[in-house]
Amino acid sequence: MFLLLVVAFIIFNGAVTVEILLFGAGIGAAVLLFANRFMGYSLKSELKVYTKSPYIIAYFFLLLYEIIKAGIVAGILIFKGNKKINPVLVSFDSPLKSEFTSTILANSITLTPGTISVSLKNGKFRVHCLDESLSKGLDSSNFVSLLKKIEK
């Protein structure tokens, strides 16, 4: 984080001189100390993020893939114009333990076309799906398996 702060300081200044480097290092150290003392930042938590970064990157690409796939399915359902659309409200219990990963799952469900997370309470999800076919496998999706790995 320290290097990121110094690099950002250099980019914002638009030049690299000894004075800017020293001043950027001082500002970066001050921001890091402030974050450590008052905002709960720690080097341990940052290292956890780095060790989980392959899973986070994989989750991002999985989310992008699912958005595209669900967009195609929802588009086909909408543009067909027939009366075979069967909206459903699905409830399921999440196997995720942390509130943070459950919130990420809820947001990911809402980001995919045709589904909206209606509520999340105590690990129990309620999701509105445009069609019954979009509701299959919500509780055991690839999202859940990757979020479990991130959670550990």
Short mmCIF file of the C-alpha atoms (twelve columns), coordinates in Angstrom:
data_MODEL
# 
_entry.id   MODEL 
# 
loop_
_atom_site.group_PDB 
_atom_site.id 
_atom_site.type_symbol 
_atom_site.label_atom_id 
_atom_site.label_alt_id 
_atom_site.label_comp_id 
_atom_site.label_asym_id 
_atom_site.label_seq_id 
_atom_site.Cartn_x 
_atom_site.Cartn_y 
_atom_site.Cartn_z 
_atom_site.pdbx_PDB_model_num 
ATOM 1   C CA . MET A 1   0.000   0.000   0.000   1 
ATOM 2   C CA . PHE A 2   2.889   2.312   0.795   1 
ATOM 3   C CA . LEU A 3   4.308   2.001   -2.715  1 
ATOM 4   C CA . LEU A 4   0.873   2.530   -4.208  1 
ATOM 5   C CA . LEU A 5   0.478   5.751   -2.230  1 
ATOM 6   C CA . VAL A 6   3.914   7.019   -3.300  1 
ATOM 7   C CA . VAL A 7   3.263   6.146   -6.961  1 
ATOM 8   C CA . ALA A 8   -0.118  7.894   -6.819  1 
ATOM 9   C CA . PHE A 9   1.553   10.969  -5.322  1 
ATOM 10  C CA . ILE A 10  4.111   11.000  -8.144  1 
ATOM 11  C CA . ILE A 11  1.410   10.592  -10.790 1 
ATOM 12  C CA . PHE A 12  -0.631  13.457  -9.324  1 
ATOM 13  C CA . ASN A 13  2.457   15.694  -9.309  1 
ATOM 14  C CA . GLY A 14  3.386   14.832  -12.873 1 
ATOM 15  C CA . ALA A 15  7.142   14.829  -12.293 1 
ATOM 16  C CA . VAL A 16  9.781   12.752  -10.556 1 
ATOM 17  C CA . THR A 17  12.315  14.642  -8.468  1 
ATOM 18  C CA . VAL A 18  14.106  13.827  -5.248  1 
ATOM 19  C CA . GLU A 19  11.942  16.321  -3.359  1 
ATOM 20  C CA . ILE A 20  8.715   14.825  -4.711  1 
ATOM 21  C CA . LEU A 21  9.905   11.301  -3.884  1 
ATOM 22  C CA . LEU A 22  10.822  12.265  -0.312  1 
ATOM 23  C CA . PHE A 23  7.659   14.263  0.227   1 
ATOM 24  C CA . GLY A 24  5.561   11.451  -1.311  1 
ATOM 25  C CA . ALA A 25  7.251   8.916   0.973   1 
ATOM 26  C CA . GLY A 26  6.483   11.115  3.981   1 
ATOM 27  C CA . ILE A 27  2.853   11.603  2.979   1 
ATOM 28  C CA . GLY A 28  2.495   7.883   2.200   1 
ATOM 29  C CA . ALA A 29  3.912   6.955   5.604   1 
ATOM 30  C CA . ALA A 30  1.594   9.421   7.345   1 
ATOM 31  C CA . VAL A 31  -1.484  8.086   5.520   1 
ATOM 32  C CA . LEU A 32  -0.422  4.512   6.298   1 
ATOM 33  C CA . LEU A 33  0.053   5.289   10.002  1 
ATOM 34  C CA . PHE A 34  -3.315  7.061   10.120  1 
ATOM 35  C CA . ALA A 35  -5.043  4.114   8.423   1 
ATOM 36  C CA . ASN A 36  -3.297  1.690   10.758  1 
ATOM 37  C CA . ARG A 37  -4.243  3.541   13.920  1 
ATOM 38  C CA . PHE A 38  -7.738  4.864   13.190  1 
ATOM 39  C CA . MET A 39  -9.200  2.800   10.341  1 
ATOM 40  C CA . GLY A 40  -8.268  -0.762  11.275  1 
ATOM 41  C CA . TYR A 41  -5.776  -1.245  8.447   1 
ATOM 42  C CA . SER A 42  -3.103  -3.840  8.985   1 
ATOM 43  C CA . LEU A 43  -0.416  -5.386  6.843   1 
ATOM 44  C CA . LYS A 44  -1.787  -8.847  7.713   1 
ATOM 45  C CA . SER A 45  -5.172  -8.059  6.185   1 
ATOM 46  C CA . GLU A 46  -3.511  -6.702  3.051   1 
ATOM 47  C CA . LEU A 47  -1.430  -9.854  2.696   1 
ATOM 48  C CA . LYS A 48  -4.629  -11.925 2.959   1 
ATOM 49  C CA . VAL A 49  -6.031  -10.035 -0.002  1 
ATOM 50  C CA . TYR A 50  -2.893  -10.728 -2.028  1 
ATOM 51  C CA . THR A 51  -3.051  -14.464 -1.275  1 
ATOM 52  C CA . LYS A 52  -6.702  -14.555 -2.353  1 
ATOM 53  C CA . SER A 53  -6.211  -12.421 -5.458  1 
ATOM 54  C CA . PRO A 54  -6.310  -15.393 -7.908  1 
ATOM 55  C CA . TYR A 55  -9.774  -16.270 -6.581  1 
ATOM 56  C CA . ILE A 56  -10.873 -12.629 -6.755  1 
ATOM 57  C CA . ILE A 57  -9.718  -12.350 -10.384 1 
ATOM 58  C CA . ALA A 58  -11.419 -15.651 -11.238 1 
ATOM 59  C CA . TYR A 59  -14.611 -14.374 -9.564  1 
ATOM 60  C CA . PHE A 60  -14.514 -11.213 -11.674 1 
ATOM 61  C CA . PHE A 61  -14.244 -13.197 -14.921 1 
ATOM 62  C CA . LEU A 62  -16.932 -15.641 -13.778 1 
ATOM 63  C CA . LEU A 63  -19.235 -12.708 -13.016 1 
ATOM 64  C CA . LEU A 64  -18.577 -11.220 -16.444 1 
ATOM 65  C CA . TYR A 65  -19.290 -14.585 -18.103 1 
ATOM 66  C CA . GLU A 66  -22.523 -15.061 -16.136 1 
ATOM 67  C CA . ILE A 67  -23.696 -11.528 -16.937 1 
ATOM 68  C CA . ILE A 68  -23.220 -12.162 -20.657 1 
ATOM 69  C CA . LYS A 69  -24.826 -15.612 -20.510 1 
ATOM 70  C CA . ALA A 70  -27.841 -14.420 -18.489 1 
ATOM 71  C CA . GLY A 71  -28.184 -11.378 -20.734 1 
ATOM 72  C CA . ILE A 72  -28.512 -13.617 -23.767 1 
ATOM 73  C CA . VAL A 73  -31.065 -15.860 -22.037 1 
ATOM 74  C CA . ALA A 74  -33.093 -12.903 -20.722 1 
ATOM 75  C CA . GLY A 75  -32.955 -11.210 -24.127 1 
ATOM 76  C CA . ILE A 76  -34.261 -14.324 -25.830 1 
ATOM 77  C CA . LEU A 77  -37.095 -14.603 -23.294 1 
ATOM 78  C CA . ILE A 78  -38.081 -10.969 -23.722 1 
ATOM 79  C CA . PHE A 79  -37.790 -10.731 -27.503 1 
ATOM 80  C CA . LYS A 80  -39.630 -13.989 -28.129 1 
ATOM 81  C CA . GLY A 81  -42.740 -12.251 -26.903 1 
ATOM 82  C CA . ASN A 82  -44.594 -15.445 -26.077 1 
ATOM 83  C CA . LYS A 83  -46.499 -16.068 -22.882 1 
ATOM 84  C CA . LYS A 84  -44.176 -18.790 -21.602 1 
ATOM 85  C CA . ILE A 85  -42.327 -16.489 -19.176 1 
ATOM 86  C CA . ASN A 86  -42.912 -17.737 -15.653 1 
ATOM 87  C CA . PRO A 87  -41.508 -15.321 -13.028 1 
ATOM 88  C CA . VAL A 88  -40.694 -16.893 -9.658  1 
ATOM 89  C CA . LEU A 89  -39.567 -15.795 -6.225  1 
ATOM 90  C CA . VAL A 90  -36.945 -18.207 -4.907  1 
ATOM 91  C CA . SER A 91  -35.679 -18.543 -1.336  1 
ATOM 92  C CA . PHE A 92  -32.512 -20.374 -0.371  1 
ATOM 93  C CA . ASP A 93  -30.061 -20.543 2.496   1 
ATOM 94  C CA . SER A 94  -26.525 -19.517 1.696   1 
ATOM 95  C CA . PRO A 95  -23.628 -21.708 2.811   1 
ATOM 96  C CA . LEU A 96  -21.486 -18.565 3.113   1 
ATOM 97  C CA . LYS A 97  -20.495 -17.584 6.635   1 
ATOM 98  C CA . SER A 98  -19.489 -13.938 6.343   1 
ATOM 99  C CA . GLU A 99  -21.849 -11.055 5.746   1 
ATOM 100 C CA . PHE A 100 -19.357 -9.526  3.302   1 
ATOM 101 C CA . THR A 101 -19.312 -12.515 0.939   1 
ATOM 102 C CA . SER A 102 -23.095 -12.899 1.236   1 
ATOM 103 C CA . THR A 103 -23.465 -9.273  0.164   1 
ATOM 104 C CA . ILE A 104 -21.121 -9.864  -2.778  1 
ATOM 105 C CA . LEU A 105 -23.264 -12.844 -3.797  1 
ATOM 106 C CA . ALA A 106 -26.462 -10.773 -3.519  1 
ATOM 107 C CA . ASN A 107 -24.959 -8.009  -5.651  1 
ATOM 108 C CA . SER A 108 -23.692 -10.518 -8.207  1 
ATOM 109 C CA . ILE A 109 -27.158 -12.048 -8.488  1 
ATOM 110 C CA . THR A 110 -28.651 -8.594  -9.022  1 
ATOM 111 C CA . LEU A 111 -26.028 -7.727  -11.649 1 
ATOM 112 C CA . THR A 112 -26.936 -10.731 -13.775 1 
ATOM 113 C CA . PRO A 113 -29.883 -9.900  -16.055 1 
ATOM 114 C CA . GLY A 114 -33.182 -11.557 -15.191 1 
ATOM 115 C CA . THR A 115 -32.520 -11.874 -11.459 1 
ATOM 116 C CA . ILE A 116 -32.875 -9.436  -8.569  1 
ATOM 117 C CA . SER A 117 -31.917 -10.045 -4.951  1 
ATOM 118 C CA . VAL A 118 -34.979 -8.998  -3.004  1 
ATOM 119 C CA . SER A 119 -33.695 -9.631  0.511   1 
ATOM 120 C CA . LEU A 120 -30.798 -11.050 2.456   1 
ATOM 121 C CA . LYS A 121 -31.345 -11.760 6.114   1 
ATOM 122 C CA . ASN A 122 -29.282 -14.098 8.310   1 
ATOM 123 C CA . GLY A 123 -27.866 -15.898 5.278   1 
ATOM 124 C CA . LYS A 124 -31.302 -16.473 3.714   1 
ATOM 125 C CA . PHE A 125 -31.726 -15.078 0.225   1 
ATOM 126 C CA . ARG A 126 -34.906 -14.175 -1.617  1 
ATOM 127 C CA . VAL A 127 -34.375 -13.709 -5.325  1 
ATOM 128 C CA . HIS A 128 -36.868 -12.720 -8.000  1 
ATOM 129 C CA . CYS A 129 -36.183 -14.433 -11.316 1 
ATOM 130 C CA . LEU A 130 -37.651 -13.406 -14.644 1 
ATOM 131 C CA . ASP A 131 -38.172 -17.051 -15.527 1 
ATOM 132 C CA . GLU A 132 -38.018 -20.342 -13.672 1 
ATOM 133 C CA . SER A 133 -35.057 -21.435 -15.799 1 
ATOM 134 C CA . LEU A 134 -32.957 -18.590 -14.356 1 
ATOM 135 C CA . SER A 135 -33.562 -19.802 -10.795 1 
ATOM 136 C CA . LYS A 136 -31.861 -23.169 -11.165 1 
ATOM 137 C CA . GLY A 137 -28.655 -23.585 -9.193  1 
ATOM 138 C CA . LEU A 138 -28.631 -20.244 -7.404  1 
ATOM 139 C CA . ASP A 139 -27.649 -21.796 -4.074  1 
ATOM 140 C CA . SER A 140 -24.934 -24.037 -5.517  1 
ATOM 141 C CA . SER A 141 -23.557 -21.861 -8.295  1 
ATOM 142 C CA . ASN A 142 -19.920 -21.275 -9.184  1 
ATOM 143 C CA . PHE A 143 -20.290 -17.914 -7.434  1 
ATOM 144 C CA . VAL A 144 -20.820 -19.698 -4.127  1 
ATOM 145 C CA . SER A 145 -17.880 -22.062 -4.548  1 
ATOM 146 C CA . LEU A 146 -15.471 -19.229 -5.371  1 
ATOM 147 C CA . LEU A 147 -16.796 -17.075 -2.534  1 
ATOM 148 C CA . LYS A 148 -16.223 -19.960 -0.118  1 
ATOM 149 C CA . LYS A 149 -12.571 -20.055 -1.206  1 
ATOM 150 C CA . ILE A 150 -12.281 -16.280 -0.754  1 
ATOM 151 C CA . GLU A 151 -13.911 -16.570 2.663   1 
ATOM 152 C CA . LYS A 152 -11.309 -19.025 4.021   1 
# 
